[in-house]
């Protein structure tokens, strides 16, 4: 298998994002679904949903990076990174995200990183721009190994 840096473009800080187990992916944008999409049987009535970007705010005026203040609900996350590999990978939420009441589905990634639904529970969550929220791992490792996440 190629090195993770060979199959993921757009890494913000490879030294932090990449280790022997996988690649952490970072948030570029968070959206709310503003108008519904459509899914039908044959595909001739398939229609994209409309998304509205969630607003960012600074904790302090001099802060370089901003934060999303997300209430409990459903959102869609877009990553900074792009998958360019040929072998399928496994996308999973990082434990640091899960432990704070937010989650997203685990997905098989074949040819590109999709927009990913994010569920936020309880009192909500605050996400900083470029927060590491997901990990992309080799598909075989996700299936074959017992994995204890130290994230």
SESE-761418 format. One line per field, with one value per atom (N, C-alpha, C): z, y, x; atom name; residue number from 1. Coordinates in nm, 3 decimals. Example, Ala and Ser with C-alpha at 12.3 -4.5 7.8 and 13.67 -1.06 7.14 Angstrom:
residues 2
c3 <- c(0.780; 0.780; 0.780; 0.708; 0.714; 0.787) .
c2 <- c(-0.569; -0.450; -0.330; -0.225; -0.106; 0.003) .
c1 <- c(1.319; 1.230; 1.320; 1.285; 1.367; 1.290) .
a <- c(N; CA; C; N; CA; C) .
k <- c(1; 1; 1; 2; 2; 2) .
This chain:
residues 151
c3 <- c(0.000; 0.000; 0.000; -0.079; -0.081; 0.054; 0.078; 0.200; 0.202; 0.322; 0.334; 0.267; 0.272; 0.208; 0.056; 0.000; -0.144; -0.188; -0.095; -0.132; -0.078; -0.006; 0.046; 0.014; -0.059; -0.092; 0.001; 0.017; 0.093; 0.242; 0.284; 0.428; 0.479; 0.592; 0.649; 0.724; 0.795; 0.874; 0.885; 0.782; 0.778; 0.905; 0.968; 1.088; 1.200; 1.205; 1.307; 1.258; 1.132; 1.079; 1.043; 1.016; 0.965; 1.068; 1.091; 1.169; 1.103; 1.167; 1.104; 1.087; 1.157; 1.149; 1.046; 1.012; 0.918; 0.910; 0.852; 0.829; 0.894; 0.979; 1.036; 0.934; 0.920; 0.827; 0.903; 0.842; 0.909; 0.843; 0.923; 0.877; 0.800; 0.677; 0.596; 0.605; 0.614; 0.616; 0.683; 0.747; 0.806; 0.747; 0.701; 0.636; 0.705; 0.694; 0.729; 0.597; 0.599; 0.482; 0.479; 0.377; 0.367; 0.288; 0.194; 0.116; 0.083; 0.087; 0.070; -0.070; -0.077; -0.204; -0.230; -0.342; -0.375; -0.420; -0.378; -0.422; -0.467; -0.589; -0.642; -0.681; -0.736; -0.774; -0.896; -1.001; -1.129; -1.149; -1.072; -1.084; -1.171; -1.242; -1.327; -1.250; -1.123; -1.038; -0.925; -0.935; -0.834; -0.835; -0.715; -0.705; -0.583; -0.599; -0.489; -0.382; -0.257; -0.149; -0.159; -0.103; -0.096; 0.042; 0.047; 0.173; 0.202; 0.328; 0.373; 0.470; 0.448; 0.538; 0.679; 0.776; 0.916; 0.942; 1.023; 1.051; 1.147; 1.129; 1.215; 1.301; 1.418; 1.502; 1.572; 1.608; 1.681; 1.831; 1.909; 2.055; 2.100; 2.040; 2.067; 1.933; 1.927; 1.799; 1.728; 1.803; 1.743; 1.700; 1.727; 1.691; 1.540; 1.497; 1.356; 1.304; 1.383; 1.342; 1.415; 1.349; 1.404; 1.445; 1.505; 1.558; 1.503; 1.482; 1.458; 1.591; 1.627; 1.747; 1.699; 1.709; 1.652; 1.762; 1.746; 1.837; 1.804; 1.891; 1.863; 1.730; 1.648; 1.519; 1.418; 1.291; 1.180; 1.093; 1.054; 0.971; 0.864; 0.774; 0.673; 0.678; 0.684; 0.695; 0.562; 0.528; 0.411; 0.464; 0.408; 0.454; 0.372; 0.432; 0.361; 0.265; 0.301; 0.229; 0.116; 0.022; -0.091; -0.102; -0.119; -0.137; -0.283; -0.310; -0.447; -0.471; -0.373; -0.385; -0.471; -0.499; -0.579; -0.492; -0.380; -0.290; -0.195; -0.170; -0.078; 0.062; 0.129; 0.266; 0.353; 0.484; 0.582; 0.654; 0.655; 0.722; 0.852; 0.962; 1.092; 1.170; 1.261; 1.349; 1.450; 1.485; 1.588; 1.725; 1.817; 1.952; 2.021; 1.990; 2.052; 2.012; 1.892; 1.848; 1.917; 1.918; 1.979; 2.127; 2.197; 2.341; 2.376; 2.277; 2.301; 2.244; 2.219; 2.181; 2.035; 1.949; 1.805; 1.737; 1.620; 1.549; 1.401; 1.325; 1.184; 1.149; 1.043; 1.009; 0.965; 0.984; 0.925; 0.782; 0.692; 0.549; 0.478; 0.373; 0.281; 0.180; 0.160; 0.065; -0.053; -0.171; -0.290; -0.382; -0.417; -0.517; -0.478; -0.374; -0.328; -0.187; -0.118; 0.015; -0.004; 0.042; 0.026; 0.133; 0.113; 0.223; 0.324; 0.453; 0.555; 0.652; 0.678; 0.776; 0.916; 0.991; 1.128; 1.220; 1.318; 1.419; 1.545; 1.596; 1.719; 1.821; 1.937; 2.040; 2.156; 2.251; 2.378; 2.366; 2.428; 2.432; 2.311; 2.214; 2.095; 2.107; 2.017; 2.015; 1.951; 1.989; 1.927; 1.852; 1.721; 1.636; 1.583; 1.600; 1.548; 1.402; 1.324; 1.185; 1.182; 1.089; 1.071; 1.182; 1.265; 1.370; 1.305; 1.367; 1.320; 1.376; 1.288; 1.333; 1.286; 1.185; 1.124; 1.099; 1.083; 1.046; 0.926; 0.829; 0.711; 0.729; 0.726; 0.751; 0.637; 0.622; 0.522; 0.554; 0.454; 0.473; 0.537; 0.493; 0.548; 0.698; 0.741; 0.883; 0.964; 0.910; 0.982; 1.002; 0.912; 0.919; 0.997; 0.976; 1.027; 1.167; 1.205; 1.329; 1.442; 1.563; 1.680; 1.698; 1.707; 1.705; 1.828; 1.904; 2.019; 1.983; 1.970; 1.925; 2.042; 2.028; 2.134; 2.102; 2.009; 1.967; 2.075) .
c2 <- c(-0.118; 0.000; 0.124; 0.225; 0.349; 0.420; 0.508; 0.588; 0.674; 0.703; 0.782; 0.918; 0.976; 1.106; 1.096; 0.973; 0.954; 0.941; 0.914; 0.891; 0.998; 1.096; 1.205; 1.337; 1.423; 1.557; 1.658; 1.772; 1.882; 1.874; 1.791; 1.782; 1.917; 1.960; 2.089; 2.080; 1.969; 1.950; 1.799; 1.741; 1.596; 1.539; 1.611; 1.561; 1.532; 1.606; 1.586; 1.491; 1.499; 1.426; 1.280; 1.244; 1.110; 1.031; 0.906; 0.812; 0.676; 0.573; 0.440; 0.379; 0.429; 0.373; 0.439; 0.566; 0.634; 0.783; 0.853; 0.997; 1.065; 1.163; 1.242; 1.346; 1.360; 1.457; 1.576; 1.693; 1.817; 1.884; 1.960; 2.026; 2.153; 2.160; 2.281; 2.364; 2.295; 2.365; 2.277; 2.342; 2.273; 2.339; 2.255; 2.305; 2.250; 2.326; 2.277; 2.248; 2.152; 2.124; 2.228; 2.313; 2.423; 2.383; 2.292; 2.243; 2.096; 2.014; 1.870; 1.831; 1.723; 1.660; 1.552; 1.482; 1.373; 1.252; 1.134; 1.008; 0.920; 0.869; 0.783; 0.647; 0.562; 0.428; 0.429; 0.497; 0.490; 0.594; 0.702; 0.806; 0.923; 0.915; 1.028; 1.142; 1.119; 1.225; 1.261; 1.215; 1.244; 1.393; 1.452; 1.596; 1.624; 1.713; 1.749; 1.830; 1.812; 1.898; 2.032; 2.132; 2.264; 2.280; 2.328; 2.347; 2.494; 2.527; 2.663; 2.653; 2.731; 2.721; 2.769; 2.699; 2.742; 2.856; 2.949; 3.067; 3.033; 3.104; 3.094; 3.219; 3.205; 3.323; 3.307; 3.421; 3.421; 3.427; 3.354; 3.366; 3.500; 3.537; 3.665; 3.734; 3.867; 3.937; 3.908; 3.882; 3.859; 3.713; 3.624; 3.482; 3.466; 3.381; 3.353; 3.261; 3.162; 3.064; 3.087; 3.051; 3.072; 2.938; 2.948; 2.831; 2.823; 2.699; 2.674; 2.639; 2.702; 2.671; 2.598; 2.466; 2.384; 2.336; 2.365; 2.313; 2.166; 2.098; 1.959; 1.955; 1.857; 1.844; 1.774; 1.785; 1.721; 1.825; 1.796; 1.885; 1.802; 1.869; 1.802; 1.865; 1.779; 1.822; 1.804; 1.903; 1.896; 1.902; 1.821; 1.814; 1.904; 1.939; 2.009; 1.916; 1.787; 1.691; 1.624; 1.563; 1.492; 1.354; 1.252; 1.116; 1.095; 1.050; 1.030; 0.886; 0.799; 0.662; 0.575; 0.456; 0.358; 0.247; 0.217; 0.113; 0.172; 0.101; 0.152; 0.178; 0.275; 0.309; 0.311; 0.317; 0.320; 0.454; 0.525; 0.654; 0.634; 0.683; 0.671; 0.801; 0.825; 0.942; 0.920; 1.027; 1.019; 1.009; 0.940; 0.926; 1.062; 1.158; 1.291; 1.356; 1.330; 1.381; 1.304; 1.172; 1.087; 1.117; 1.139; 1.164; 1.297; 1.381; 1.512; 1.519; 1.402; 1.395; 1.416; 1.407; 1.419; 1.293; 1.263; 1.142; 1.155; 1.068; 1.052; 0.905; 0.861; 0.720; 0.679; 0.552; 0.494; 0.458; 0.490; 0.473; 0.410; 0.338; 0.290; 0.403; 0.440; 0.546; 0.480; 0.491; 0.426; 0.520; 0.631; 0.716; 0.863; 0.904; 1.043; 1.051; 1.157; 1.181; 1.249; 1.186; 1.248; 1.355; 1.435; 1.515; 1.414; 1.438; 1.340; 1.400; 1.328; 1.378; 1.373; 1.480; 1.492; 1.506; 1.417; 1.424; 1.485; 1.587; 1.654; 1.638; 1.588; 1.564; 1.661; 1.643; 1.715; 1.865; 1.924; 2.070; 2.126; 2.041; 2.087; 2.065; 2.126; 2.115; 2.240; 2.272; 2.381; 2.317; 2.343; 2.290; 2.405; 2.394; 2.495; 2.466; 2.571; 2.553; 2.457; 2.365; 2.267; 2.164; 2.151; 2.048; 1.910; 1.822; 1.683; 1.605; 1.564; 1.499; 1.355; 1.315; 1.183; 1.124; 0.991; 0.922; 0.833; 0.839; 0.754; 0.646; 0.520; 0.407; 0.307; 0.224; 0.117; 0.030; -0.005; -0.084; -0.218; -0.282; -0.412; -0.402; -0.297; -0.279; -0.260; -0.189; -0.164; -0.294; -0.389; -0.515; -0.621; -0.628; -0.738; -0.719; -0.596; -0.573; -0.533; -0.572; -0.514; -0.379; -0.276; -0.140; -0.064; -0.020; 0.065; 0.204; 0.294; 0.430; 0.514; 0.570; 0.655; 0.802; 0.833; 0.971; 1.053) .
c1 <- c(0.085; 0.000; 0.089; 0.054; 0.132; 0.125; 0.221; 0.220; 0.094; 0.044; -0.078; -0.065; 0.054; 0.073; 0.065; 0.073; 0.060; -0.086; -0.177; -0.317; -0.412; -0.357; -0.440; -0.370; -0.439; -0.388; -0.453; -0.385; -0.441; -0.416; -0.322; -0.291; -0.242; -0.294; -0.256; -0.124; -0.102; 0.020; 0.046; 0.111; 0.129; 0.192; 0.282; 0.349; 0.249; 0.140; 0.037; -0.073; -0.106; -0.221; -0.194; -0.070; -0.039; 0.040; -0.004; 0.077; 0.066; 0.118; 0.121; -0.017; -0.118; -0.253; -0.341; -0.314; -0.401; -0.375; -0.471; -0.462; -0.582; -0.556; -0.664; -0.708; -0.839; -0.896; -0.952; -0.944; -0.980; -1.100; -1.174; -1.296; -1.263; -1.314; -1.302; -1.429; -1.544; -1.672; -1.776; -1.872; -1.988; -2.112; -2.204; -2.326; -2.450; -2.559; -2.692; -2.764; -2.854; -2.935; -3.047; -3.047; -3.144; -3.268; -3.253; -3.367; -3.339; -3.442; -3.421; -3.380; -3.304; -3.274; -3.377; -3.362; -3.454; -3.373; -3.421; -3.364; -3.480; -3.471; -3.576; -3.517; -3.598; -3.555; -3.465; -3.507; -3.436; -3.329; -3.331; -3.230; -3.268; -3.382; -3.418; -3.483; -3.516; -3.569; -3.473; -3.351; -3.249; -3.219; -3.215; -3.192; -3.105; -3.008; -2.918; -2.991; -2.951; -2.999; -2.929; -2.990; -2.925; -2.865; -2.742; -2.672; -2.649; -2.652; -2.622; -2.505; -2.399; -2.283; -2.318; -2.266; -2.281; -2.183; -2.226; -2.143; -2.030; -1.921; -1.803; -1.794; -1.730; -1.707; -1.572; -1.514; -1.387; -1.414; -1.334; -1.346; -1.287; -1.176; -1.110; -1.087; -1.099; -1.083; -0.951; -0.846; -0.714; -0.691; -0.785; -0.769; -0.758; -0.665; -0.648; -0.759; -0.795; -0.895; -1.026; -1.136; -1.268; -1.331; -1.449; -1.519; -1.660; -1.706; -1.848; -1.910; -2.020; -2.097; -2.222; -2.220; -2.326; -2.421; -2.548; -2.650; -2.673; -2.745; -2.783; -2.857; -2.826; -2.892; -2.804; -2.844; -2.774; -2.706; -2.583; -2.504; -2.434; -2.364; -2.283; -2.144; -2.043; -1.904; -1.832; -1.752; -1.663; -1.521; -1.433; -1.295; -1.203; -1.090; -0.984; -0.910; -0.905; -0.825; -0.904; -0.831; -0.889; -0.825; -0.908; -0.859; -0.823; -0.701; -0.655; -0.609; -0.628; -0.580; -0.668; -0.618; -0.693; -0.750; -0.686; -0.736; -0.839; -0.949; -1.051; -0.994; -1.051; -1.011; -1.137; -1.115; -1.224; -1.220; -1.332; -1.343; -1.420; -1.365; -1.432; -1.416; -1.510; -1.503; -1.391; -1.321; -1.217; -1.284; -1.220; -1.273; -1.292; -1.206; -1.219; -1.351; -1.399; -1.530; -1.641; -1.631; -1.733; -1.752; -1.642; -1.647; -1.711; -1.734; -1.796; -1.937; -1.996; -2.136; -2.168; -2.068; -2.092; -2.042; -2.098; -2.056; -2.087; -2.025; -2.061; -2.049; -2.115; -2.109; -1.969; -1.938; -1.818; -1.850; -1.759; -1.786; -1.668; -1.697; -1.594; -1.572; -1.447; -1.412; -1.342; -1.403; -1.348; -1.271; -1.332; -1.267; -1.261; -1.333; -1.327; -1.385; -1.352; -1.411; -1.545; -1.652; -1.783; -1.806; -1.911; -1.962; -2.015; -1.993; -2.027; -2.129; -2.239; -2.335; -2.276; -2.295; -2.247; -2.367; -2.376; -2.483; -2.426; -2.494; -2.452; -2.563; -2.529; -2.630; -2.618; -2.707; -2.701; -2.699; -2.600; -2.588; -2.515; -2.479; -2.409; -2.259; -2.186; -2.040; -1.982; -1.861; -1.786; -1.670; -1.665; -1.558; -1.475; -1.345; -1.255; -1.224; -1.204; -1.162; -1.043; -1.044; -0.938; -0.928; -1.031; -1.030; -1.020; -0.942; -0.931; -1.050; -1.142; -1.264; -1.279; -1.202; -1.217; -1.079; -1.077; -0.954; -0.982; -0.894; -0.899; -0.793; -0.837; -0.747; -0.757; -0.656; -0.667; -0.788; -0.863; -0.984; -0.952; -0.848; -0.811; -0.782; -0.712; -0.681; -0.808; -0.904; -1.029; -1.107; -1.091; -1.164; -1.087; -0.956; -0.876; -0.817; -0.790; -0.717; -0.810; -0.771; -0.836; -0.770; -0.849; -0.795; -0.839; -0.744; -0.772; -0.725; -0.817; -0.789; -0.741; -0.622; -0.566; -0.585; -0.673; -0.691; -0.750) .
a <- c(N; CA; C; N; CA; C; N; CA; C; N; CA; C; N; CA; C; N; CA; C; N; CA; C; N; CA; C; N; CA; C; N; CA; C; N; CA; C; N; CA; C; N; CA; C; N; CA; C; N; CA; C; N; CA; C; N; CA; C; N; CA; C; N; CA; C; N; CA; C; N; CA; C; N; CA; C; N; CA; C; N; CA; C; N; CA; C; N; CA; C; N; CA; C; N; CA; C; N; CA; C; N; CA; C; N; CA; C; N; CA; C; N; CA; C; N; CA; C; N; CA; C; N; CA; C; N; CA; C; N; CA; C; N; CA; C; N; CA; C; N; CA; C; N; CA; C; N; CA; C; N; CA; C; N; CA; C; N; CA; C; N; CA; C; N; CA; C; N; CA; C; N; CA; C; N; CA; C; N; CA; C; N; CA; C; N; CA; C; N; CA; C; N; CA; C; N; CA; C; N; CA; C; N; CA; C; N; CA; C; N; CA; C; N; CA; C; N; CA; C; N; CA; C; N; CA; C; N; CA; C; N; CA; C; N; CA; C; N; CA; C; N; CA; C; N; CA; C; N; CA; C; N; CA; C; N; CA; C; N; CA; C; N; CA; C; N; CA; C; N; CA; C; N; CA; C; N; CA; C; N; CA; C; N; CA; C; N; CA; C; N; CA; C; N; CA; C; N; CA; C; N; CA; C; N; CA; C; N; CA; C; N; CA; C; N; CA; C; N; CA; C; N; CA; C; N; CA; C; N; CA; C; N; CA; C; N; CA; C; N; CA; C; N; CA; C; N; CA; C; N; CA; C; N; CA; C; N; CA; C; N; CA; C; N; CA; C; N; CA; C; N; CA; C; N; CA; C; N; CA; C; N; CA; C; N; CA; C; N; CA; C; N; CA; C; N; CA; C; N; CA; C; N; CA; C; N; CA; C; N; CA; C; N; CA; C; N; CA; C; N; CA; C; N; CA; C; N; CA; C; N; CA; C; N; CA; C; N; CA; C; N; CA; C; N; CA; C; N; CA; C; N; CA; C; N; CA; C; N; CA; C; N; CA; C; N; CA; C; N; CA; C; N; CA; C; N; CA; C; N; CA; C; N; CA; C; N; CA; C; N; CA; C; N; CA; C; N; CA; C; N; CA; C; N; CA; C; N; CA; C; N; CA; C; N; CA; C; N; CA; C; N; CA; C; N; CA; C) .
k <- c(1; 1; 1; 2; 2; 2; 3; 3; 3; 4; 4; 4; 5; 5; 5; 6; 6; 6; 7; 7; 7; 8; 8; 8; 9; 9; 9; 10; 10; 10; 11; 11; 11; 12; 12; 12; 13; 13; 13; 14; 14; 14; 15; 15; 15; 16; 16; 16; 17; 17; 17; 18; 18; 18; 19; 19; 19; 20; 20; 20; 21; 21; 21; 22; 22; 22; 23; 23; 23; 24; 24; 24; 25; 25; 25; 26; 26; 26; 27; 27; 27; 28; 28; 28; 29; 29; 29; 30; 30; 30; 31; 31; 31; 32; 32; 32; 33; 33; 33; 34; 34; 34; 35; 35; 35; 36; 36; 36; 37; 37; 37; 38; 38; 38; 39; 39; 39; 40; 40; 40; 41; 41; 41; 42; 42; 42; 43; 43; 43; 44; 44; 44; 45; 45; 45; 46; 46; 46; 47; 47; 47; 48; 48; 48; 49; 49; 49; 50; 50; 50; 51; 51; 51; 52; 52; 52; 53; 53; 53; 54; 54; 54; 55; 55; 55; 56; 56; 56; 57; 57; 57; 58; 58; 58; 59; 59; 59; 60; 60; 60; 61; 61; 61; 62; 62; 62; 63; 63; 63; 64; 64; 64; 65; 65; 65; 66; 66; 66; 67; 67; 67; 68; 68; 68; 69; 69; 69; 70; 70; 70; 71; 71; 71; 72; 72; 72; 73; 73; 73; 74; 74; 74; 75; 75; 75; 76; 76; 76; 77; 77; 77; 78; 78; 78; 79; 79; 79; 80; 80; 80; 81; 81; 81; 82; 82; 82; 83; 83; 83; 84; 84; 84; 85; 85; 85; 86; 86; 86; 87; 87; 87; 88; 88; 88; 89; 89; 89; 90; 90; 90; 91; 91; 91; 92; 92; 92; 93; 93; 93; 94; 94; 94; 95; 95; 95; 96; 96; 96; 97; 97; 97; 98; 98; 98; 99; 99; 99; 100; 100; 100; 101; 101; 101; 102; 102; 102; 103; 103; 103; 104; 104; 104; 105; 105; 105; 106; 106; 106; 107; 107; 107; 108; 108; 108; 109; 109; 109; 110; 110; 110; 111; 111; 111; 112; 112; 112; 113; 113; 113; 114; 114; 114; 115; 115; 115; 116; 116; 116; 117; 117; 117; 118; 118; 118; 119; 119; 119; 120; 120; 120; 121; 121; 121; 122; 122; 122; 123; 123; 123; 124; 124; 124; 125; 125; 125; 126; 126; 126; 127; 127; 127; 128; 128; 128; 129; 129; 129; 130; 130; 130; 131; 131; 131; 132; 132; 132; 133; 133; 133; 134; 134; 134; 135; 135; 135; 136; 136; 136; 137; 137; 137; 138; 138; 138; 139; 139; 139; 140; 140; 140; 141; 141; 141; 142; 142; 142; 143; 143; 143; 144; 144; 144; 145; 145; 145; 146; 146; 146; 147; 147; 147; 148; 148; 148; 149; 149; 149; 150; 150; 150; 151; 151; 151) .
